[in-house]
């Protein structure tokens, strides 16, 4: 009789041999552990996906934008101007304007000069245009000046009349000729001219780089 056979038990209940049944660990605990691990992975993936969507549509940290398809773009925001270009522009009180009438209508030169003076410009010569320009300016007006006038004087005087063309000549003085053309009616309204002058003095941001 084997030593493992309980007393009083024999016959068909006798335990023989050296191989014994092994006790298996309950599978319920294993299923719980595996289920918890799977839930953690699913929640982590969902959270990461949500973060990516928010990052894409909100532009990330501000250094990237999104395209129309919702994909991140590598465009960088334009840097802020460090110095306003308007610092180099002269003020109306620093510009001398000569007013010449190139039309058949009389009195335009004086009336225009008086209005420019009210708007803060210095007035130089006033009269009829020279023969080379008389009745030969088809637009609203022509601004003539030295090459240096392109650095600011033309722009400032040009705020008073839309459509005026500019041309440089060989003069060395710092004045500007305002030649009234045949299409001229009057200077732009003062409010519109002041708004144009204000906009001219505001720095324009550089375009973004892609």
C-alpha positions in Angstrom: 0.0 0.0 0.0 1.3 3.4 -0.9 2.0 5.9 1.9 -0.4 8.3 0.3 -3.3 5.9 0.6 -5.5 7.0 3.5 -6.1 4.4 6.2 -9.1 2.2 5.6 -9.0 2.8 1.8 -7.8 0.2 -0.5 -8.8 -1.7 -3.6 -9.8 0.6 -6.3 -9.1 3.6 -4.2 -5.5 2.8 -3.8 -3.1 5.4 -5.1 -0.1 3.9 -6.8 2.7 5.2 -9.0 4.9 8.3 -8.7 2.9 10.7 -10.9 0.5 13.0 -9.1 -2.0 15.5 -10.5 -0.9 19.1 -10.5 -2.9 21.9 -9.0 -3.7 24.6 -11.6 -4.0 28.2 -10.7 -7.5 29.7 -11.2 -7.9 31.3 -14.6 -10.3 34.0 -13.4 -7.5 36.0 -11.9 -5.4 35.8 -15.1 -8.4 37.0 -17.2 -8.8 40.0 -14.9 -5.2 41.0 -15.1 -5.2 40.7 -18.9 -8.4 42.7 -19.2 -7.0 45.5 -17.1 -3.9 45.7 -19.1 -5.9 45.8 -22.4 -8.1 48.6 -21.0 -5.0 50.7 -20.0 -3.6 50.4 -23.5 -6.9 51.4 -25.2 -7.3 54.4 -22.9 -3.7 55.5 -23.5 -4.1 55.2 -27.3 -7.3 57.2 -27.2 -5.8 59.9 -25.1 -2.8 60.3 -27.4 -5.0 60.5 -30.5 -7.1 63.2 -28.9 -4.0 65.2 -28.0 -2.8 65.0 -31.6 -6.1 66.2 -33.0 -6.2 69.2 -30.6 -2.6 70.0 -31.4 -3.2 69.9 -35.2 -6.3 72.1 -35.2 -5.0 74.6 -32.6 -1.8 75.1 -34.4 0.4 73.4 -31.9 2.7 75.7 -29.9 2.2 78.6 -32.3 5.1 77.9 -34.6 3.1 75.8 -37.0 -0.2 76.4 -38.7 -2.6 74.0 -40.4 -3.5 73.7 -44.1 -7.0 73.5 -45.5 -6.8 69.7 -45.2 -6.1 69.9 -41.5 -2.4 68.9 -41.9 0.3 70.8 -40.0 2.2 73.3 -42.1 5.8 74.3 -41.7 5.0 78.0 -42.3 6.5 80.2 -39.6 4.8 83.4 -38.4 6.3 86.6 -39.8 8.8 88.3 -37.4 7.7 91.6 -35.9 9.4 94.6 -37.4 12.1 95.9 -35.2 12.0 99.5 -36.5 9.2 101.2 -38.3 10.1 102.3 -41.8 8.0 105.4 -41.3 10.9 106.9 -39.3 12.6 107.8 -42.6 9.5 109.5 -44.1 9.5 113.3 -44.0 6.5 115.2 -42.6 4.4 117.5 -44.8 6.0 120.5 -43.1 9.4 119.3 -44.4 8.4 119.2 -48.0 8.3 122.1 -50.4 5.8 121.7 -53.2 5.8 123.7 -56.4 2.3 123.7 -58.0 2.0 124.0 -61.8 -1.2 124.0 -63.9 -0.9 122.0 -67.1 -4.7 122.3 -68.0 -6.6 124.9 -69.9 -8.6 125.8 -66.8 -7.4 128.8 -64.9 -6.9 129.2 -61.2 -6.2 125.5 -60.5 -2.6 126.1 -59.4 -3.4 128.7 -56.8 -6.5 126.8 -55.4 -4.5 123.6 -55.1 -1.5 125.3 -53.5 -3.7 127.0 -50.9 -5.3 123.6 -50.0 -1.9 121.9 -49.7 -0.7 124.7 -47.5 -3.7 124.2 -45.2 -2.7 120.5 -45.0 0.8 121.4 -43.7 2.9 121.4 -46.8 5.4 124.2 -47.7 4.5 126.0 -50.9 7.2 127.1 -53.4 6.4 128.3 -56.9 2.9 128.5 -58.2 1.9 129.1 -61.9 1.4 127.6 -65.3 3.3 124.5 -66.3 6.3 124.9 -68.7 5.8 124.4 -72.4 7.3 120.9 -72.3 4.4 119.8 -70.0 1.6 122.3 -70.7 -1.5 120.3 -71.7 0.6 117.1 -71.9 -0.2 115.5 -68.6 -3.2 113.2 -69.3 -3.7 111.9 -65.8 -4.7 113.6 -62.6 -1.2 114.8 -61.8 2.5 114.3 -62.1 5.1 114.6 -59.4 8.6 115.6 -60.4 11.7 115.6 -58.2 15.3 114.6 -57.7 16.1 110.9 -57.4 16.2 111.3 -53.6 12.4 112.1 -53.7 11.6 108.4 -54.2 12.7 107.7 -50.6 9.7 109.4 -49.1 8.7 112.8 -50.5 6.8 111.3 -53.5 4.9 108.9 -51.2 3.9 111.7 -48.7 2.7 114.1 -51.4 1.0 111.2 -53.3 -1.3 110.7 -50.3 -3.1 113.9 -51.3 -4.0 112.7 -54.8 -4.7 109.2 -56.0 -3.5 108.2 -59.4 -0.6 110.8 -59.6 2.4 109.5 -61.4 6.0 110.2 -60.4 9.1 111.0 -62.4 12.7 112.0 -61.4 14.7 114.6 -63.1 18.2 116.1 -62.8 17.5 118.7 -60.1 19.6 118.7 -56.9 17.1 120.6 -54.8 14.8 118.9 -52.2 11.5 120.4 -53.6 8.8 118.5 -55.5 6.8 119.8 -58.6 3.1 119.0 -58.5 1.9 119.3 -62.1 -1.9 119.3 -62.4 -3.0 117.0 -65.2 -6.0 117.3 -67.5 -8.0 114.7 -65.6 -7.6 116.6 -62.3 -10.8 117.7 -60.5 -9.6 118.3 -56.9 -7.3 116.9 -54.2 -8.6 113.9 -52.3 -10.8 114.8 -49.3 -8.6 115.7 -46.3 -10.0 112.9 -44.2 -9.0 110.3 -46.9 -5.6 111.9 -47.4 -5.0 111.9 -43.6 -6.0 108.2 -43.4 -3.6 107.4 -46.3 -0.8 109.3 -44.6 -1.4 107.5 -41.3 -1.4 104.1 -43.1 1.9 105.1 -44.8 3.5 105.7 -41.5 2.5 102.3 -40.0 5.1 99.5 -40.4 3.9 96.5 -42.5 4.7 93.0 -41.2 6.9 90.9 -43.4 5.1 87.9 -45.0 5.6 84.5 -43.3 8.3 82.2 -44.6 7.4 78.7 -45.8 
